[in-house]
Amino acid sequence: MTLDSLVHLLPYILSFKKVVREVTKAVVSVWSDASNTEVTRVSAFLVLRRLSVIGDPGIKEAVLKATYQGLIKGARNTTVHTLQGINLMKNTATELWGLDPNVGYTTGFAFIRQLAIHLRTSITNKSKDSYKSVYNWQYVHSLDFWSRVISAHCESLREAESGKESPLRPLIYPTVQVTLGAMRLIPTSQYFPLRFQLIRSLLRISAATSTYIPLAPALYEVLSTNEMRKVAKPSTLKALDFSTSIRAAKSYLKTRVYQDGIAEQVTELLSEFFVLWTKNIAFPELALPVLVMLKRWVKDMSKKNSGNRNGKVNSMIGLLVQKVEANSKYIEEKRSKVDFSPRDRSGVEGFLKDVEWDKTPLGAFVAGQRKSREQKAKLEEEARKTEDRKREEARKEKKEAKSQKEKFDEDVEEEESEEEEEEEEDEDEEMEALSGSESEDE
């Protein structure tokens, strides 16, 4: 109610910069507080949005800076319970950066430059813990946030409709370079979850802006490590949740469950990478080097004496190879019938323009995989909610049992005190009766 009322007061406080700064700070604290409800946080965002719309460039810049700082502060702890709230912050803050793209570019460039400085410091500083300034949830969420800003406001279709490029488009290059650098800072298997998080951010940029980002080498590096090439040991550990992890515990390393999880992630991300260009006329040439390496990998891993002895992993990679090969043949067949040369830019860009991406061999495969993952995620979410509900009920029962025990103890103590009082009263009456009889005798 207070936040809704505050929206109407904003025009009257614009002249008081100090008041605006304090209001912005207070509203951002509400917006970034994970303990608040989603409705409250959205109401706080609407206040920030209104302030950005009616304010001058100085106020807009102050709001964007405060919002970004609140986002980073609120993204410190990332769990399955807080992830939804963090995504809410990233999506709402993304909208603020599009209200005035020119101010958004200057503030965005400054913040991305800070991320680059942290990365450079971690690379040049050879201390043991220097990487921790980069390999943390706040840094990962920062890069993911900028990928959302770029993909939302530099979308190719939107720019084509407006007839001009977005002022935020120059942020693509530094964001991609910093993300690729962070990805390879520590190329150990323990930080593969972080690598997958950053690759998803880059895939979002590539899909929205039609920018080619070479992600296949970063994924093949994962397959070429001993974690995927050696025989894994059996384990009873629960499968690692890659959506809420940037680092695998040491107990997961060299285990079958971790190897299977990595293979699922690599297969998914490689297919999502290739499906971005599934209708591109140069798809066969793009896929050829990766296909050669993947075929060689599957062949080596399938050997009885030197392979990883994991049929599940090898079959997943082998299936991906088949789908990519089928798509290459599909494109070769289609382009053999065109009547324009490679120099004809309009013809190249219009190749298979009328064909839906999910009608291609690889597109149909990816669409099916997405659907199955959504169903799996839905079932996991329902199971998690059920487990949380049971845990909450058990906690309430325990609390009620404790309160009943305390009440029982209080009742017992009260009864004991009443009995003691009655005994004292009986003793007093006996003493009075005894003293009365003695006085009569006298």
C-alpha positions, 0 to 999 in steps of 0.5 A: 500500500505504501509503495503504491502510494509512493508512485503518485508522490514521485513527481513532487520530490524530483527537485530534492536530489537527496530525498530521491536518493534515499527513496531509491535506496529504500525501494531497492532494498525492498525489491532485492529482499528475498524475504518479501513476497513477489507482489511486494517486490513487483510493486517496488519495481514499479516505483523504480520504473516510474522514477526512471521514466519521469526523472532526468538523466542524472536520476535515471543513472542513479536508479540504474546504479542502485538497482544493479547494486541491489541485484548483486547484493540479493544474488549472494545466496543462490539455492533452489528456493531463492533462484526464482526471486533472483530471476525476477530481479534480473528480468525486472531490472532488464526492463529498466535498462531499455527505458533510456538506452543511452544512459543504459549503455554508459552505466552498463559499460562501466559495470561490465568494465568492472567485471573485466577488471576483476577477471584481469586481476584474477588472471595476473594475481597468482595467489591461491584464492585470487579466482574467488573474486570471479568464481562466485554466484554474484559474478555469474549472475552479473554476466547472466544479467547483462546477457538478458539486457542485451538479448532483450534490447538488441534483438534482431527482429526488434532492430529490424522493425525500428530500422536502427541498431540499439545503443546497447549493441556495442555491449555484446563484444565486451560481455562475450569476451569477459564471459569467455575469459571467466569460463576458462579461468580455471578449466577443472572438472570441479567448475564445469557447472559454472562453465555450463551456466556461462554458456547458457548466458552466451547462447541467449545472446547468440539466439537473440542477436544472431551473433555467432559465438564459438561455443563448441570448442568450450564444450568439447574441452569438457569431453576431452578431460579425464573426467569424461575419458576415464572409467568412473567409479560407482556412487550412491550420490544424488544427481547434481542440480546444475541449475543451482550449482557453480561448483561440484563437491569433491565427492562428485569427482570421478563418479558415474553420476557426475559423469552422466550429468556432465554428458547430459549438459554437454549434449543439451548445450551442443544441440542448443548451439547447433540449432541456432544455425540449423537453417543456415546455408553454411551449417554443413561447414560449421558442423564438420570440424565438431562432427569429426572430433565427436566421432573420434571421441565416441570411437575412442570411448567405445573401446573395451580396453581404453574407453570410459565404459559408460554406454549411456554417455557414449550413446548420448553423444552418438545420437547427437552426432547422428542428428547433426549429420542428418541436418547437414545432409538436409541443408546440402540437399536444399541448397543444391536446388538454389539458383543464387551464388554465395555473393548474393547476400539477400538470397543467402539470408533468405535461405529456408526463411519459410521453414520453421526451425523445428521442422528440420532434423536437428530442430525436431530433435531439440524440440523433443528434448526441450519438452522432455526436460520441461516435463522432468523439471515440472515433476522435480518441482512438484516433488520438491514442493511436496518434500518442502510441505512434508518438512514444514508439516513435520516442523509444525508437528515438532513445534506443537509437540514441544509446546504441548510438552511445555504446557504439560510441564507447566501443568505438572508444576502448577499441580505440584505447587497447588499440592504444596500450598494445600499441604502448607495450609493443612500444616497451618491448620494443624498447628492452629488446632494444636495451639488452641488445645494447649491454651484450653488446657492451661 
